[in-house]
Structures are given as C-alpha cells and as structure tokens.
C-alpha cells in the first residue's frame, strides 16, 4: 500500500507541476467565458445603420414597414427612381421591390443591393416583415381577424402536467430531460478523458523505457493502480478548478457588464417584428413567460439533487476505475511498432453506446433498452446517470451498483495480468491470442 501511495504522489505531483497543466486549467475557463460572452456581444453590437427603399406595386405593403434602430424603410414611388437612388446615393443601401399582383396574394419580392451584400439581419428583418404583413392582411380580409386577435390566439396555451400516480407530483418531463442530458455528457467526458490520460501515460513510460527502472522496485500491479488513481486525482483537481474558475470568470463578466447582458436579454425576448399590440396580448405574453419560468423552477425544486450527487460520485468513481484499468492495460500494449486501435475500439464502444442510444432512452427512460443499459456494468455509469432524474426503482439501482462493484475488481485483475506481461514486451505485434495466453498464465 505504501508503494501505491508513493506512485500516486509521484503521478499527481509530476503532472500538477507541469506548466501545460496550469495553462490548460486557466485557458479552458477563459474559452468557456469567451464562448458565453461572444454571442452577447454580437447580439448587442448594433449593425451599421441601413436604409432600405421600398417600392410596392402590389399595394399590400405600402407604408406598413416598421423602421427600427438599425434599419430605416423609405417608401418610393417607382422602381426606376429607387434604382437610381441606390446607384447614385450612398445613403441608400438596398431596394425592396414588390411587383404588381398577378394573383390575389403577392408571391414574389426582390431585394436589390450594391456590391456589399445586406447582412443576414437585414435580410431576416425584411423577410419577417413581409411574412407578417401578408399574414395580417389575409387574416383581416378573408377571416376578419385583426393582428391583435391573432397574437392573443397564438399566445394562448394549455400546460400539460405529467403526474406520478403514487406521489401525485408533477413529472416536469422537459426539465428532467435537460438535466439527464447534461449529467450524461459530463460523466462520459470525464471517464473518457481521464481514462485516455492513463493510457497515454502508460504508453509514454513504456516507449521511453522508464518503466524498466520503475518495476525494479515496484510491482507492476502497484504501478498500474498508483497511476490510475494518481491521474484520476489530477483529473478531478483540474475539473474542480475548471468549474471554479469558469464560474468566477462568468460571474466577473456579468458583474462588469451588467447593462450589456441585460440589453442582450431584452433583445432576445423581442418578437420578430414589433408592429402592433394590445394590453391583453402583452399581459398574456408576460403570463406565459412567468409560467415557463415558474415551471422550470418548480421542476428543479422537485429533483433530489442530494441523491443525484451521491449517484454521480459513485458511478463516476467506479466507472472511471473500471475503464482506467482497461485503458492502462491498453497503454501497456502500445509500442513504436504497434497500433493500439484494435484494442481501444472494443473498450470505447460500450462506453459510447449509451451516448449513441440517448434518443431512444429519452423516448422511454424506463423502457427495456434504458433499463438494461443502466444495469450492464460497462454501460451503467453513463446510462444510469441519464435515468436517475426520471426516477429509478431502488432494486434496479442496487443491482446496477452491485454488478459494477463486482465487475470492477475482475476487470482490474484482468488488466493487471495483461499489464504485468505486456509492460516489458517490445518488438513484436501483440495479438488477441497473446492477451488470452497472458490472462491464463499462473503467476
């Protein structure tokens, strides 16, 4: 045990002291904060003001386009005049031409521009206003429905609650789907990323022949377990620092640019075209937003995060140990003349299978597929974390945990035998027959 602790200390100290560790630890939160902030800056940075001249020969849209802070619509009498203005006047950036109607409803419109093509925001605003105005005209002329009445109709909604028959509580299905997806992605990334680090670490020591010196004083099993646990602790440290620094970076960004973020949120909540409105429509929209926010908060409050945290820690620790030991064995098989792909594929397929089948599990979290994936030890760390927010019977959780606890020592024992035989094996290409032979050998 003392030698394992020494290996753990060596692995942890060696990697944490590296400059690359701290560069990556600081760089990732900055990148996350940048990814979070870039859309906000893009949303709040106004485009260069654009003047669009409108020629409406159909008579349907004349005088109804609404200008905004970024786009001004100017009516023109005819297309010839508008084209001349576009060519001669720098103040006119585009011309919107709507031909005379050949049918009851206009079917075409044309946006003329100079060499500098209108931005996507200009094209989107023109298109949205065309569709909205055309719809309002049809509703009023054909069905005698005003824009205000139509807005009220479209805002009306009924909330469907999924009630648990035993507890009588709302299921909050959408909130649980989001939480389950986030948990699944996080635990998959952690296990795969840290397991790959173990494999690379073992392969580097073997290829550099450092392991030949180390095994003179440490048994191969002790070296493998020390490396698995040490790199796991390094990964946990880095992950904890990422979470902490990312939260601090985002918090500082929001605090230092509170007006900017508030402006972005207001712009995101603005409807496509703010043309007409009524007090009833505004009240219904506000009630709708409050209802969605309230539903989200109630859904989060209904989830037992204490159980989720305990389950996450259990399935992460033992899932990582299971896969890290297998990755360590794979790393011991790799040398300058050996391709590790034939060995990594059988290990990574079970790990990735729940991710590939997530849509099917999402459709039926308690179905046979999701249930079996959450019980089989090689897929349970990922699949069970997906099912936990939806509620899993106690016996299934106990069975899944028991099988994982029973499989982990077996995989570690197999990996240790392979590691012991392969870590000093050089030159020849290793086959699956060699692996089975090493596993059967008495030592």
Secondary structure, DSSP 8 states (H G I E B T S, - for coil): -HHHHHHHHHHHHHHHTSHHHHHHHHHHHHHHHHHHHHHHHHHHS----EEEEEEESSSSSTTT----SSEEEEE-S-HHHHHHHHHH-TT--EEEEE---SSSS----EEEE-SS---HHHHHHHHHHHHHHHHHHHHHHHH---HHHHHHHHH-------B-TTT--B--HHHHHHHHHHHHHHHHHHHHHHHHHHHHHHHHHHHTTHHHHHTTTS-HHHHHHHHHHHHHHHHHHHHHHHHHHHHHHHHHHHHHTHHHHHHHHHHHHS-S------HHHHHHHHHHHHHHHHHHHHHHHTS-HHHHHHHHHHHHHHHHHHHHHHHHHHHHH--TT--THHHHHHHHHHHHHHHHTHHHHHH-TTSHHHHHHHHSHHHHHHHHHHHHTT---HHHHHHHHHHHHHHHHHHHHHHHHHHHHHTT--SS---HHHHHHHHH---
